[in-house]
């Protein structure tokens, strides 16, 4: 379980995340964290959350966001909402580090996803771009309700359920 003030680092994607508000302190309503992105940092794949909205508020630098097929450039002081169910991705193409506040409503267990994913990446257990392997994604998608945008969600949920039957965690 993440704690406010706790910082985790993804050495592959260039993300540094510091938890500000966690599920336990908001009754599950909100997860909020400060995110620093190194130049060229990117989420390794387009994805969608089926039960949560995600909000980016840029503090410094600029962050590029693709929601559906529409691209946006978010600048300091600007916010963007990624509605649940809509495929999205982001990247930092600036020559400087960008900083933003990221919020998930409701929180669900998304903080656990970030802790697990950053640990896997920093341990060299993901694909070279930081994306989960097929087996990692198959287990995590249903567990954390984060899905590939093209494969039908019902199919991903079924595969994830099977993989999680054998999860020893």
LINFENPE-V266983 format. One line per field, one symbol per residue. burial: # if it has 24 or more other C-alpha atoms within 12 Angstrom, else .. Layout:
BEGIN
burial = ???
END
This chain:
BEGIN
burial = .#.....#################.....#########.###################.########....###....##############....######################.###...#...###...##############...#..##.##.........
END
